[in-house]
Amino acid sequence: MAEPLRELLETDSVVGAYVFDPAGELLASGGRQSLPPHLDTGMIHSFVGYLAQEGRDVSECVILFPRGLLYFRRLEERVILLEGDAKAEASLLRMSVDVAHHKWREIGIQKVFPGKTSSGWRRFLRKRRGGS
């Protein structure tokens, strides 16, 4: 599944790219095959779930560390996480995601990064529970 992420991984200073569904399940990864060991995966999954919720005013976030950064971005019903090294620039990562998202949107992001539950089924369940 790294093929759709290849262009992002070729961006200067990107060491990992991950795509999550709204529940925080990892759908695709490139670069590293799993989340970095120094990250709290529970925190990552919780934050992805928070960011993926519809109606949030937050659509992207950058978290800076002494040796790198994490760039989160909500893309329709997916959340992308780019891990950058110490030289990474958030603006470059943002622009790279903009370009990739434009290409993915033409195909359909759910087709590029399919989840276990189709988006139509998820919407149906939300409506049945009284959600929007």
Contacts in CASP RR format, 6 or more apart in sequence:
PFRMAT RR
TARGET T0000
AUTHOR 0000-0000-0000
METHOD contacts of the structure
MODEL  1
MAEPLRELLETDSVVGAYVFDPAGELLASGGRQSLPPHLDTGMIHSFVGY
LAQEGRDVSECVILFPRGLLYFRRLEERVILLEGDAKAEASLLRMSVDVA
HHKWREIGIQKVFPGKTSSGWRRFLRKRRGGS
1 27 0 8 1.000
1 28 0 8 1.000
1 29 0 8 1.000
1 30 0 8 1.000
1 113 0 8 1.000
2 9 0 8 1.000
2 28 0 8 1.000
2 29 0 8 1.000
2 30 0 8 1.000
2 31 0 8 1.000
4 28 0 8 1.000
4 100 0 8 1.000
4 104 0 8 1.000
4 112 0 8 1.000
4 113 0 8 1.000
5 17 0 8 1.000
5 19 0 8 1.000
5 28 0 8 1.000
5 29 0 8 1.000
5 30 0 8 1.000
5 31 0 8 1.000
7 96 0 8 1.000
7 99 0 8 1.000
7 100 0 8 1.000
8 14 0 8 1.000
8 17 0 8 1.000
8 80 0 8 1.000
8 82 0 8 1.000
8 96 0 8 1.000
8 97 0 8 1.000
8 100 0 8 1.000
9 16 0 8 1.000
9 17 0 8 1.000
9 30 0 8 1.000
9 31 0 8 1.000
11 82 0 8 1.000
11 92 0 8 1.000
11 93 0 8 1.000
11 96 0 8 1.000
12 87 0 8 1.000
12 88 0 8 1.000
12 92 0 8 1.000
13 84 0 8 1.000
13 85 0 8 1.000
13 86 0 8 1.000
13 87 0 8 1.000
13 88 0 8 1.000
13 89 0 8 1.000
13 92 0 8 1.000
14 82 0 8 1.000
14 83 0 8 1.000
14 84 0 8 1.000
14 85 0 8 1.000
14 88 0 8 1.000
14 93 0 8 1.000
14 96 0 8 1.000
15 31 0 8 1.000
15 32 0 8 1.000
15 83 0 8 1.000
15 84 0 8 1.000
15 85 0 8 1.000
16 29 0 8 1.000
16 30 0 8 1.000
16 31 0 8 1.000
16 32 0 8 1.000
16 82 0 8 1.000
16 83 0 8 1.000
16 84 0 8 1.000
17 28 0 8 1.000
17 29 0 8 1.000
17 30 0 8 1.000
17 31 0 8 1.000
17 80 0 8 1.000
17 81 0 8 1.000
17 82 0 8 1.000
17 83 0 8 1.000
18 26 0 8 1.000
18 28 0 8 1.000
18 29 0 8 1.000
18 30 0 8 1.000
18 35 0 8 1.000
18 80 0 8 1.000
18 81 0 8 1.000
18 82 0 8 1.000
18 83 0 8 1.000
19 26 0 8 1.000
19 27 0 8 1.000
19 28 0 8 1.000
19 29 0 8 1.000
19 78 0 8 1.000
19 79 0 8 1.000
19 80 0 8 1.000
19 81 0 8 1.000
19 113 0 8 1.000
20 26 0 8 1.000
20 27 0 8 1.000
20 45 0 8 1.000
20 48 0 8 1.000
20 49 0 8 1.000
20 52 0 8 1.000
20 78 0 8 1.000
20 79 0 8 1.000
20 80 0 8 1.000
20 81 0 8 1.000
21 27 0 8 1.000
21 52 0 8 1.000
21 77 0 8 1.000
21 78 0 8 1.000
21 79 0 8 1.000
21 115 0 8 1.000
21 116 0 8 1.000
21 117 0 8 1.000
22 48 0 8 1.000
22 49 0 8 1.000
22 52 0 8 1.000
22 53 0 8 1.000
22 77 0 8 1.000
22 78 0 8 1.000
22 79 0 8 1.000
22 122 0 8 1.000
23 49 0 8 1.000
23 52 0 8 1.000
24 45 0 8 1.000
24 48 0 8 1.000
24 49 0 8 1.000
24 52 0 8 1.000
24 79 0 8 1.000
25 115 0 8 1.000
25 116 0 8 1.000
26 34 0 8 1.000
26 35 0 8 1.000
27 78 0 8 1.000
27 113 0 8 1.000
27 114 0 8 1.000
27 115 0 8 1.000
28 113 0 8 1.000
32 83 0 8 1.000
35 41 0 8 1.000
35 44 0 8 1.000
36 83 0 8 1.000
39 70 0 8 1.000
44 81 0 8 1.000
47 61 0 8 1.000
47 72 0 8 1.000
48 72 0 8 1.000
48 79 0 8 1.000
48 81 0 8 1.000
49 79 0 8 1.000
50 56 0 8 1.000
50 58 0 8 1.000
51 58 0 8 1.000
51 59 0 8 1.000
51 61 0 8 1.000
51 72 0 8 1.000
51 74 0 8 1.000
51 79 0 8 1.000
52 74 0 8 1.000
52 77 0 8 1.000
52 78 0 8 1.000
52 79 0 8 1.000
54 132 0 8 1.000
56 74 0 8 1.000
58 74 0 8 1.000
59 73 0 8 1.000
59 74 0 8 1.000
60 71 0 8 1.000
60 72 0 8 1.000
60 73 0 8 1.000
60 74 0 8 1.000
60 94 0 8 1.000
61 71 0 8 1.000
61 72 0 8 1.000
62 69 0 8 1.000
62 70 0 8 1.000
62 71 0 8 1.000
62 72 0 8 1.000
62 90 0 8 1.000
63 69 0 8 1.000
63 70 0 8 1.000
63 72 0 8 1.000
66 86 0 8 1.000
67 85 0 8 1.000
67 86 0 8 1.000
68 83 0 8 1.000
68 84 0 8 1.000
68 85 0 8 1.000
68 86 0 8 1.000
68 88 0 8 1.000
69 83 0 8 1.000
69 84 0 8 1.000
69 88 0 8 1.000
69 90 0 8 1.000
69 93 0 8 1.000
70 81 0 8 1.000
70 82 0 8 1.000
70 83 0 8 1.000
70 84 0 8 1.000
71 81 0 8 1.000
71 82 0 8 1.000
71 83 0 8 1.000
71 84 0 8 1.000
71 88 0 8 1.000
71 90 0 8 1.000
71 93 0 8 1.000
71 94 0 8 1.000
71 97 0 8 1.000
72 79 0 8 1.000
72 80 0 8 1.000
72 81 0 8 1.000
73 79 0 8 1.000
73 80 0 8 1.000
73 82 0 8 1.000
73 94 0 8 1.000
73 97 0 8 1.000
75 97 0 8 1.000
75 101 0 8 1.000
75 104 0 8 1.000
75 109 0 8 1.000
76 105 0 8 1.000
76 109 0 8 1.000
76 110 0 8 1.000
77 109 0 8 1.000
77 110 0 8 1.000
77 119 0 8 1.000
77 122 0 8 1.000
78 109 0 8 1.000
78 110 0 8 1.000
78 113 0 8 1.000
80 97 0 8 1.000
82 93 0 8 1.000
82 96 0 8 1.000
82 97 0 8 1.000
84 93 0 8 1.000
101 109 0 8 1.000
104 112 0 8 1.000
104 113 0 8 1.000
110 118 0 8 1.000
110 119 0 8 1.000
126 132 0 8 1.000
END
